[in-house]
Amino acid sequence: MLYTAFFFGLISSFHCIGMCGPIAMMLPVDRNNPTKKTTQIITYHLGRLMAYATIGLIFGLVGKGFFLAGMQQKLSIFIGVAMIAIILIPEKVFAKYNFSKPIFVLISKIKTTLGSQFKNKSYKSLFTIGLLNGFLPCGMVYVALFGAIAMQSAGLGVLYMILFGLGTVPMMSSVVYLNSFLTKSIRNKIQKVIPYVAVIIGILFILRGLGLGIPYVSPANMSLFVQEQPNCH
């Protein structure tokens, strides 16, 4: 299921253009030195990947707990349903409950610190911008985190989120070089595809949890993740 991470990151990066694109456009990079500009952009992305890896580690550990408890198949089904629900349920329904209120103060501090970093053109500032950017609330990241939980180990949770982040790199880098290479009309059309991709990934997680014996898609119960009992012949 790791392959879904990069693909989802690639598709959801069109959503990122609207959410994080302004941050990328404002990066304090050297506009007159192409080589330095490239290394600065890479530094920014490394910061984002570090943030994704960190939250992937946390949620991967959560997934490992479910795995050790023997609940990995049920968890995979639940996560698939949750992914689809997040896409299908109107955003205003979630907004009504204000799930982000408990961490509102933390988010405000992240945004304040993020804003101050744009005054400095150092590599440290660019890395910090990427790092803080990665921790900002994002619906697509939330969906990816469900995938990280389903990976049943901390290491795979980290890898899943890194692959998701790498999928967003091409588009987010293009925004820095060509601020207006995609019209609003084209972006809107592409963003309409994102929910369908998320639903497909959700269905894949459900199929995996069902253990239907379909190679690579829905392996049988005993081969779903790892062999529970070693062969000692």
C-alpha positions in Angstrom: 0.0 0.0 0.0 3.0 2.3 0.1 2.6 3.1 -3.6 -0.7 4.9 -2.8 1.3 7.4 -0.7 3.3 8.9 -3.5 0.4 8.8 -6.0 -1.9 10.5 -3.5 0.8 13.1 -2.7 1.2 13.8 -6.5 -2.6 14.3 -7.0 -3.2 16.2 -3.8 -0.4 18.6 -4.6 -2.8 20.4 -6.9 -4.8 21.1 -3.7 -1.6 22.3 -2.1 -1.2 25.0 -4.7 -4.2 26.8 -3.2 -3.3 26.1 0.4 0.5 26.2 0.6 1.2 27.7 -2.8 1.4 31.3 -1.4 4.0 30.2 1.1 6.1 28.6 -1.7 5.8 31.8 -3.8 7.0 33.9 -0.9 10.1 31.8 -0.1 13.1 34.1 0.4 15.2 32.4 -2.3 17.9 33.9 -4.5 16.1 34.9 -7.8 19.3 35.7 -9.6 21.3 32.6 -8.9 19.6 29.5 -10.4 21.9 27.0 -8.6 21.5 28.5 -5.2 17.8 28.9 -5.8 17.5 25.2 -6.5 19.4 24.2 -3.3 17.3 26.6 -1.3 14.0 25.1 -2.6 15.4 21.6 -1.8 16.2 22.8 1.7 12.6 24.0 2.1 11.3 20.6 0.9 13.6 18.8 3.3 11.9 20.7 6.1 8.5 19.7 4.9 9.6 16.1 4.6 11.0 16.2 8.1 7.6 17.4 9.4 5.8 14.6 7.5 8.2 12.0 8.8 7.7 13.2 12.4 3.9 12.9 12.3 4.3 9.7 10.3 6.4 8.3 13.2 3.8 9.3 15.8 0.8 7.8 13.8 2.9 4.8 12.8 3.4 4.0 16.4 -0.3 4.2 16.9 -0.8 1.8 14.0 1.8 -0.5 15.5 -0.2 -0.7 18.7 -3.3 -1.8 16.8 -1.1 -4.3 14.8 0.3 -5.9 18.0 -3.3 -6.1 19.4 -4.2 -8.2 16.3 -6.6 -5.5 15.0 -4.8 -4.6 11.8 -7.5 -5.9 9.5 -10.3 -4.2 11.2 -8.2 -1.0 11.4 -7.5 -1.1 7.7 -11.3 -1.4 7.0 -12.0 1.5 9.5 -9.4 3.7 7.9 -10.7 3.1 4.4 -14.2 4.0 5.6 -12.8 7.1 7.4 -11.0 8.3 4.3 -14.1 8.0 2.2 -16.2 9.7 4.9 -13.8 12.7 5.1 -14.2 13.2 1.4 -18.0 12.7 1.2 -19.2 14.5 4.3 -19.4 18.2 3.7 -16.6 20.3 5.3 -19.2 22.5 7.1 -20.2 19.4 9.2 -16.7 19.0 10.6 -16.4 22.8 11.0 -19.5 22.8 13.3 -17.6 20.7 15.8 -14.4 22.7 15.6 -12.0 19.8 16.1 -9.0 22.1 15.8 -10.0 24.3 18.7 -7.9 22.4 21.3 -4.7 23.1 19.3 -5.7 26.6 18.0 -3.1 28.3 20.2 -0.3 26.0 19.0 -1.3 26.6 15.3 -1.3 30.4 15.9 2.2 30.1 17.3 3.4 28.1 14.3 2.0 30.7 11.9 3.6 33.5 13.9 7.0 31.8 13.8 6.6 30.9 10.2 5.9 34.6 9.3 9.1 35.7 11.0 11.3 33.3 9.0 10.5 35.0 5.7 12.7 37.9 6.7 15.8 35.7 6.6 17.3 34.1 3.5 19.5 31.6 5.3 19.2 27.9 4.7 18.2 27.4 8.3 15.2 29.7 7.8 14.2 27.9 4.6 14.4 24.5 6.4 12.3 26.0 9.3 9.7 27.4 6.9 9.3 23.9 5.3 9.2 22.3 8.8 6.5 24.6 10.1 4.6 24.5 6.8 4.4 20.7 7.2 2.8 21.0 10.6 0.0 23.4 9.4 -3.5 21.8 9.3 -4.3 20.3 5.8 -7.1 18.0 4.8 -4.9 16.0 2.4 -2.3 15.4 5.1 -5.1 14.2 7.4 -6.1 11.6 4.8 -2.5 10.5 4.3 -2.1 10.1 8.1 -4.8 7.4 8.0 -2.6 5.6 5.6 0.4 6.0 8.0 -1.7 4.4 10.8 -2.5 1.5 8.7 1.1 0.7 8.0 1.3 -1.1 11.4 4.8 0.0 12.2 6.6 3.3 13.1 9.2 2.8 10.2 6.5 2.2 7.6 4.5 5.1 8.9 7.5 7.4 8.4 8.1 6.0 5.0 4.5 6.4 4.0 4.4 10.1 4.9 7.8 10.7 3.3 6.5 9.2 0.0 3.4 11.4 0.3 5.6 14.4 0.8 7.8 13.5 -2.2 4.7 13.3 -4.3 4.0 16.9 -3.6 7.5 18.1 -4.4 7.2 18.4 -8.2 4.2 20.7 -8.2 5.2 22.7 -5.2 8.6 23.3 -6.8 7.0 24.4 -10.1 5.0 27.0 -8.2 8.3 28.7 -7.1 9.6 28.8 -10.7 6.4 29.5 -12.6 4.0 31.3 -10.3 1.2 31.4 -12.9 1.8 28.3 -15.1 -1.6 26.9 -14.0 -4.7 29.0 -14.5 -7.4 29.0 -11.8 -9.7 27.1 -14.2 -7.3 24.3 -14.7 -6.5 24.0 -11.0 -10.2 23.8 -10.2 -10.7 21.0 -12.8 -7.8 19.0 -11.4 -8.9 19.5 -7.8 -12.2 17.9 -8.7 -10.3 14.7 -9.3 -8.7 14.6 -5.8 -11.9 13.3 -4.0 -12.2 10.4 -6.5 -8.5 9.5 -5.9 -9.0 9.6 -2.1 -12.1 7.4 -2.4 -10.2 4.9 -4.5 -7.4 4.7 -2.0 -10.0 4.3 0.8 -11.6 1.4 -1.1 -8.1 -0.2 -1.5 -7.6 -0.1 2.3 -11.1 -1.7 2.8 -10.2 -4.5 0.4 -6.9 -5.0 2.1 -8.6 -5.4 5.4 -11.2 -7.9 4.0 -8.4 -10.3 3.1 -10.1 -11.6 -0.1 -7.0 -13.4 -1.4 -6.4 -11.0 -4.2 -2.6 -10.6 -4.7 -1.2 -7.1 -3.8 -4.7 -5.7 -3.4 -6.4 -7.9 -0.8 -4.0 -10.6 0.4 -5.4 -13.6 2.4 -5.6 -13.1 6.2 -2.3 -14.8 7.1 -0.3 -12.9 4.5 -1.9 -9.5 5.0 1.1 -8.0 6.7 3.6 -10.4 8.1 3.6 -14.0 9.0 2.4 -14.3 12.6 3.9 -17.8 13.2 7.4 -18.6 11.9 8.0 -21.8 10.0 10.3 -24.1 11.9 10.6 -27.1 9.7 
